């Protein structure tokens, strides 16, 4: 098994709006970007249209593209009242999903808007693109059961069916907190966790209701991630429990990872090895081995983290790129440019329209 300290590049969103970056082979060396720009939570984080882009969504409605090579940032959506719950690259464009249900399609020179739901009591809390089918977007939230959209045709291709009414014939509440996808051939293709302590596994090709359901009324599950195994997922809870769940025939916990002192905010599994990375409100970033159940890496971040990105590190960046710097911020709106900070490298300026 490869050494974990030579494997991963990590980006972390924080409650202060800053973006933390580090690699696991250089313990203690972290870069902090966008420290002075935003004073609110990072609520959405995604890899961009190229390997050097990171897409960032904020609680105040801002959306930015961060260039990891040039260390500059471009604002593509200015602040409004809606929290951003998803920033999704689609070919050369970007989809921006708001908590209200509004979806913005940004293409550089234009920004189109369309609604996925017109009921104010139904909000979106999570929007995740299927990594195996890049045209499928999953969304879910408060009183808003899981839906799959085809981003090309802008149509719903799957709508999960809620629980049956209780003994008083009252509708059961639904609050989707997180979404994950499975590889083809596993007999299942979608998984969610809810505020009501449920883990739901779907086979969207056969039925609208989940094929497997696990309930723990004492937990509020905040995140879910499929492992490199076809029949396992890892879930995190607001109480600081990180559990490996076996999906064969039924859902049952097989391992619980301890040591967390705060709720887990996000988890990511390596699809090539049995490892899971997590960030939590106790300000620690951790990597566990799922087979040996041991803690392989731990780093104190000094600030609470809200979301994360992890990928296998293919090449080392230069020391200059690793250092925390003042960021160039460029906002292009109808040909007008706004700049703050120090220019480190010259770029070809393009006319970009903000949403």
C-alpha positions in Angstrom: 0.0 0.0 0.0 1.3 3.5 -0.9 2.5 5.8 1.8 -0.4 8.2 2.6 2.1 11.1 3.1 3.0 11.0 -0.6 -0.5 10.8 -2.0 -2.9 13.6 -1.5 -3.5 17.3 -2.3 -6.2 18.9 -0.1 -8.4 22.0 -0.4 -10.6 23.0 2.6 -13.4 25.5 2.8 -13.7 27.3 6.2 -16.3 29.3 8.2 -14.3 32.5 7.7 -14.4 32.2 3.9 -10.7 31.4 3.4 -9.5 28.4 1.4 -6.8 26.2 2.9 -4.4 24.2 0.8 -1.8 21.6 1.7 -0.3 18.3 0.7 0.0 15.3 3.0 3.7 14.8 2.4 4.6 18.3 3.8 3.1 18.2 7.3 2.5 21.5 8.9 2.9 23.6 5.7 -0.4 25.1 4.7 -1.4 27.9 2.4 -4.4 30.2 3.2 -6.1 31.9 0.3 -8.9 34.5 0.1 -8.4 35.4 3.8 -9.4 39.0 3.4 -12.1 38.6 0.8 -15.1 36.9 2.4 -16.3 36.9 6.0 -18.8 34.1 5.7 -18.9 30.3 5.3 -17.7 28.5 2.2 -20.8 26.3 1.5 -19.8 24.7 -1.8 -16.5 23.5 -3.2 -15.7 21.7 -6.5 -13.0 21.0 -8.9 -13.3 23.3 -11.9 -13.3 22.8 -15.7 -9.6 22.2 -15.7 -7.2 20.6 -13.2 -6.0 24.0 -12.1 -9.4 25.4 -11.2 -11.3 25.3 -7.9 -14.9 26.5 -7.8 -16.0 28.2 -4.5 -19.5 29.0 -3.4 -20.3 31.1 -0.3 -23.1 31.5 2.1 -23.7 35.1 1.0 -24.3 34.1 -2.6 -20.9 34.8 -4.1 -19.2 32.4 -6.5 -15.5 32.5 -7.5 -13.1 30.6 -9.6 -9.7 30.1 -8.0 -6.7 29.4 -10.3 -4.3 27.2 -8.3 -1.4 27.8 -10.6 -1.6 31.6 -11.0 -3.0 32.2 -7.5 -5.8 34.5 -8.7 -9.5 34.5 -8.4 -12.4 35.5 -10.7 -15.8 36.4 -9.4 -18.6 35.1 -11.6 -21.5 35.7 -9.3 -22.0 38.7 -6.9 -23.6 38.6 -3.5 -27.4 38.3 -3.0 -29.6 36.7 -0.4 -29.4 33.0 -1.5 -26.8 30.5 -0.1 -24.8 28.6 -2.7 -25.2 24.8 -2.3 -23.5 23.6 -5.5 -21.0 24.8 -8.1 -20.8 22.3 -10.9 -18.6 22.3 -14.1 -20.3 21.3 -17.2 -17.9 21.2 -20.1 -16.8 24.8 -20.5 -19.7 26.2 -18.5 -20.6 26.3 -14.8 -23.9 25.5 -13.0 -24.6 27.5 -9.8 -27.2 26.0 -7.5 -28.8 28.2 -4.9 -30.5 27.2 -1.7 -33.8 28.7 -3.0 -33.9 26.2 -5.9 -32.7 28.6 -8.6 -30.1 27.3 -11.0 -27.8 29.6 -12.9 -26.0 28.5 -16.1 -22.9 30.6 -16.5 -21.0 30.4 -19.8 -18.6 33.3 -19.5 -20.4 35.8 -21.7 -23.9 35.0 -20.5 -25.8 33.8 -17.5 -29.2 32.1 -17.7 -31.5 31.3 -14.8 -34.1 28.6 -14.4 -36.0 27.2 -11.4 -35.9 23.6 -10.2 -38.6 24.2 -7.6 -41.1 27.0 -7.1 -42.2 26.0 -3.6 -40.6 28.3 -0.9 -41.1 25.5 1.7 -38.9 23.3 -0.3 -35.2 24.2 -0.3 -32.1 22.6 -1.7 -29.3 21.7 0.7 -27.1 19.6 -1.5 -26.3 19.5 -5.2 -23.7 16.9 -6.5 -22.7 16.0 -10.0 -22.5 12.3 -10.8 -18.7 11.6 -11.4 -19.6 8.6 -13.6 -22.3 10.3 -15.7 -21.3 13.9 -16.1 -24.7 15.1 -17.3 -26.6 13.9 -14.2 -27.0 16.3 -11.2 -28.5 15.1 -8.0 -30.2 17.6 -5.6 -32.1 17.3 -2.3 -33.0 19.3 0.7 -35.7 20.3 3.1 -39.0 18.7 2.1 -37.3 18.0 -1.1 -36.5 14.3 -1.8 -33.7 13.3 -4.0 -34.0 14.3 -7.7 -31.7 13.6 -10.6 -31.6 16.2 -13.4 -30.1 15.9 -16.9 -28.2 19.2 -17.1 -28.2 19.0 -20.9 -31.9 18.6 -21.4 -32.8 20.4 -18.1 -35.3 17.6 -17.3 -35.9 15.4 -14.3 -34.8 11.8 -15.0 -35.5 10.4 -11.5 -37.5 11.6 -8.5 -37.2 9.6 -5.3 -40.4 8.6 -3.6 -40.9 9.7 0.0 -41.7 7.4 3.0 -45.2 6.2 3.3 -47.4 8.2 5.7 -47.3 7.4 9.4 -50.1 5.7 11.4 -51.9 9.1 11.5 -51.7 9.4 7.8 -49.3 12.3 8.1 -46.5 12.9 5.6 -43.0 12.0 6.8 -40.5 14.9 6.8 -37.6 14.6 4.4 -34.3 16.5 4.8 -31.5 15.3 2.5 -28.1 16.4 3.8 -25.7 14.6 1.5 -25.5 12.6 -1.8 -23.1 10.0 -3.2 -22.9 7.9 -6.3 -21.8 4.3 -6.9 -19.9 2.8 -9.8 -21.8 1.0 -12.6 -22.3 -2.7 -12.0 -22.7 -2.5 -8.2 -26.5 -3.1 -8.3 -27.1 0.4 -6.8 -26.2 3.9 -8.2 -27.2 6.5 -5.6 -27.1 7.0 -1.8 -28.3 9.8 0.5 -28.3 10.6 4.2 -31.0 12.6 6.0 -31.5 14.9 9.0 -33.8 12.2 10.4 -31.0 9.7 10.8 -31.6 7.7 7.7 -29.2 6.2 5.1 -31.0 5.5 1.8 -29.6 3.5 -1.1 -31.3 3.6 -4.5 -31.3 1.7 -7.7 -32.9 4.3 -9.9 -33.3 1.7 -12.8 -35.8 -0.4 -10.9 -37.8 1.7 -8.5 -38.3 5.2 -7.0 -38.2 4.1 -3.4 -34.9 3.1 -1.8 -33.9 -0.5 -2.0 -32.0 -0.3 1.3 -32.9 1.9 4.3 -31.0 2.2 7.7 -32.6 4.3 10.5 -30.9 5.6 13.6 -33.2 8.1 15.2 -30.4 9.2 17.7 -28.2 10.5 14.9 -28.2 13.3 12.4 -26.2 12.2 9.4 -24.4 15.1 7.7 -22.3 13.4 5.0 -22.0 10.2 3.0 -19.3 8.9 0.6 -18.9 5.6 -1.4 -15.7 3.8 -0.8 -13.5 1.9 -3.3 -15.6 -1.2 -2.5 -18.9 -1.7 -4.3 -20.8 -2.6 -1.2 -19.6 -0.1 1.4 -20.2 3.6 2.3 -18.8 5.8 5.0 -21.2 8.2 6.9 -20.5 11.0 9.3 -22.9 12.5 11.9 -23.3 15.7 13.8 -22.3 14.0 17.0 -18.8 13.1 15.6 -19.4 9.5 14.6 -17.6 8.2 11.5 -18.9 4.8 10.5 -18.3 2.3 7.8 -21.5 0.7 6.6 -21.9 -2.7 4.9 -24.5 -2.7 2.1 -24.8 -6.4 1.4 -28.4 -7.6 1.8 -29.0 -4.8 4.4 -27.3 -1.8 5.8 -25.3 -2.4 9.0 -22.4 -0.7 10.7 -19.2 -2.7 10.7 -16.6 -0.2 12.0 -16.8 3.1 14.0 -13.9 5.5 14.0 -13.4 7.3 17.2 -11.5 10.4 18.4 -13.8 13.2 17.0 -14.7 16.0 19.4 -17.1 17.8 17.1 -19.6 17.1 14.3 -18.3 15.9 11.0 -18.9 18.4 8.2 -17.6 16.6 5.1 -16.0 13.3 4.1 -14.3 12.0 0.9 -13.2 8.5 0.1 -10.2 7.6 -2.1 -11.5 5.4 -5.0 -8.2 3.7 -5.5 -7.4 2.7 -1.9 -9.3 2.0 1.3 -8.9 5.4 2.9 -11.4 8.1 4.0 -10.6 11.8 4.7 -12.8 13.8 7.0 -13.0 17.3 8.4 -15.0 18.2 11.5 -15.9 21.0 13.9 -13.0 20.2 16.2 -10.8 21.8 13.6 -8.9 18.6 12.7 -8.5 17.1 9.2 -8.0 13.3 9.4 -7.3 10.3 7.1 -8.3 6.9 8.3 -7.5 3.5 6.8 -10.8 1.6 6.4 -9.3 -1.9 6.5 -7.0 -1.5 9.4 -9.2 1.1 11.2 -6.2 3.2 12.2 -5.6 6.9 11.9 -2.9 7.5 9.2 -2.9 11.3 9.1 -4.1 14.1 11.3 -3.6 17.9 11.1 -4.9 20.7 13.2 -6.2 23.6 11.1 -6.9 26.3 13.7 -10.3 27.1 12.1 -13.5 25.2 11.6 -13.9 23.6 8.2 -17.1 23.3 6.2 -16.2 21.3 3.1 -13.3 19.7 1.3 -11.7 18.5 -1.9 -9.1 15.7 -2.1 -7.2 14.3 -5.1 -4.1 12.2 -5.6 -1.2 14.5 -6.0 0.5 13.9 -9.4 3.2 16.6 -9.2 4.6 18.9 -6.6 3.9 22.6 -7.0 6.6 25.1 -6.6 7.4 26.7 -3.3 6.1 30.0 -4.5 2.7 28.5 -5.3 2.5 26.9 -1.9 3.0 30.2 0.0 0.0 32.2 1.2 -0.3 35.3 -1.0 -2.5 38.3 -1.6 -4.9 37.3 -4.3 -5.6 39.2 -7.5 -9.4 39.6 -7.7 -10.9 40.4 -11.1 -14.5 41.1 -11.8 -15.5 41.5 -15.4 -19.0 42.8 -16.0 -19.8 44.2 -19.4 -16.2 44.8 -20.2 -15.3 46.6 -16.9 -12.6 45.3 -14.7 -12.1 45.6 -11.0 -8.7 44.6 -9.4 -7.6 44.2 -5.9 -4.3 43.0 -4.4 -1.0 42.5 -6.2 -0.6 41.1 -9.7 1.8 38.2 -9.7 1.5 37.0 -13.3 0.1 38.6 -16.3 -3.0 37.1 -17.8 -4.9 37.6 -21.0 -8.0 39.4 -20.0 -11.4 38.2 -21.1 -14.7 39.8 -20.9 -16.6 37.8 -18.4 -20.2 38.5 -17.3 -21.2 38.1 -13.7 -24.5 36.5 -12.7 
